[in-house]
Amino acid sequence: MVQRKASDESERVTQNLLQCGELTELCLELRLAVLRQECPEEEARRRLWRDIIQAKERAWQRNHS
Protein backbone atom coordinates (compact mmCIF):
# COMPACT_ATOMS: atom_id res chain seq x y z
CA MET A 1 0.00 0.00 0.00
CA VAL A 2 2.79 2.46 0.87
CA GLN A 3 4.58 1.63 -2.37
CA ARG A 4 1.40 2.31 -4.35
CA LYS A 5 1.00 5.72 -2.66
CA ALA A 6 4.59 6.57 -3.54
CA SER A 7 3.96 5.49 -7.12
CA ASP A 8 0.77 7.59 -7.28
CA GLU A 9 2.63 10.58 -5.85
CA SER A 10 5.43 10.13 -8.37
CA GLU A 11 2.92 9.99 -11.22
CA ARG A 12 1.19 13.14 -9.93
CA VAL A 13 4.49 15.02 -9.73
CA THR A 14 5.42 13.88 -13.24
CA GLN A 15 2.10 15.08 -14.64
CA ASN A 16 2.45 18.45 -12.88
CA LEU A 17 5.93 18.94 -14.33
CA LEU A 18 4.71 18.13 -17.82
CA GLN A 19 1.83 20.58 -17.47
CA CYS A 20 4.23 23.26 -16.21
CA GLY A 21 6.19 22.96 -19.46
CA GLU A 22 3.02 23.17 -21.50
CA LEU A 23 1.89 26.28 -19.60
CA THR A 24 5.27 27.91 -20.16
CA GLU A 25 5.03 27.20 -23.87
CA LEU A 26 1.51 28.65 -24.02
CA CYS A 27 2.59 31.77 -22.11
CA LEU A 28 5.48 32.33 -24.49
CA GLU A 29 3.19 31.94 -27.51
CA LEU A 30 0.73 34.39 -25.98
CA ARG A 31 3.46 36.96 -25.29
CA LEU A 32 4.80 36.53 -28.82
CA ALA A 33 1.30 37.08 -30.26
CA VAL A 34 0.99 40.33 -28.30
CA LEU A 35 4.42 41.49 -29.46
CA ARG A 36 3.55 40.67 -33.10
CA GLN A 37 0.71 43.18 -32.89
CA GLU A 38 3.19 45.86 -31.88
CA CYS A 39 6.08 45.16 -34.26
CA PRO A 40 7.32 42.95 -37.12
CA GLU A 41 7.99 39.24 -36.54
CA GLU A 42 11.77 39.48 -36.21
CA GLU A 43 11.58 42.33 -33.71
CA ALA A 44 8.83 40.51 -31.77
CA ARG A 45 11.04 37.44 -31.39
CA ARG A 46 13.98 39.63 -30.37
CA ARG A 47 11.86 41.31 -27.70
CA LEU A 48 10.59 37.97 -26.45
CA TRP A 49 14.15 36.69 -25.96
CA ARG A 50 15.11 39.95 -24.26
CA ASP A 51 12.12 39.56 -21.89
CA ILE A 52 13.15 35.99 -21.08
CA ILE A 53 16.75 36.98 -20.38
CA GLN A 54 15.72 39.91 -18.19
CA ALA A 55 13.30 37.73 -16.19
CA LYS A 56 16.00 35.11 -15.62
CA GLU A 57 18.48 37.79 -14.54
CA ARG A 58 15.98 39.25 -12.07
CA ALA A 59 15.25 35.81 -10.64
CA TRP A 60 18.97 35.05 -10.34
CA GLN A 61 19.60 38.36 -8.56
CA ARG A 62 16.77 37.74 -6.09
CA ASN A 63 18.17 34.30 -5.28
CA HIS A 64 21.72 35.56 -4.84
CA SER A 65 21.17 38.76 -2.90
C-alpha positions in Angstrom: 0.0 0.0 0.0 2.8 2.5 0.9 4.6 1.6 -2.4 1.4 2.3 -4.3 1.0 5.7 -2.7 4.6 6.6 -3.5 4.0 5.5 -7.1 0.8 7.6 -7.3 2.6 10.6 -5.9 5.4 10.1 -8.4 2.9 10.0 -11.2 1.2 13.1 -9.9 4.5 15.0 -9.7 5.4 13.9 -13.2 2.1 15.1 -14.6 2.4 18.4 -12.9 5.9 18.9 -14.3 4.7 18.1 -17.8 1.8 20.6 -17.5 4.2 23.3 -16.2 6.2 23.0 -19.5 3.0 23.2 -21.5 1.9 26.3 -19.6 5.3 27.9 -20.2 5.0 27.2 -23.9 1.5 28.6 -24.0 2.6 31.8 -22.1 5.5 32.3 -24.5 3.2 31.9 -27.5 0.7 34.4 -26.0 3.5 37.0 -25.3 4.8 36.5 -28.8 1.3 37.1 -30.3 1.0 40.3 -28.3 4.4 41.5 -29.5 3.6 40.7 -33.1 0.7 43.2 -32.9 3.2 45.9 -31.9 6.1 45.2 -34.3 7.3 42.9 -37.1 8.0 39.2 -36.5 11.8 39.5 -36.2 11.6 42.3 -33.7 8.8 40.5 -31.8 11.0 37.4 -31.4 14.0 39.6 -30.4 11.9 41.3 -27.7 10.6 38.0 -26.5 14.2 36.7 -26.0 15.1 40.0 -24.3 12.1 39.6 -21.9 13.2 36.0 -21.1 16.7 37.0 -20.4 15.7 39.9 -18.2 13.3 37.7 -16.2 16.0 35.1 -15.6 18.5 37.8 -14.5 16.0 39.3 -12.1 15.3 35.8 -10.6 19.0 35.0 -10.3 19.6 38.4 -8.6 16.8 37.7 -6.1 18.2 34.3 -5.3 21.7 35.6 -4.8 21.2 38.8 -2.9 
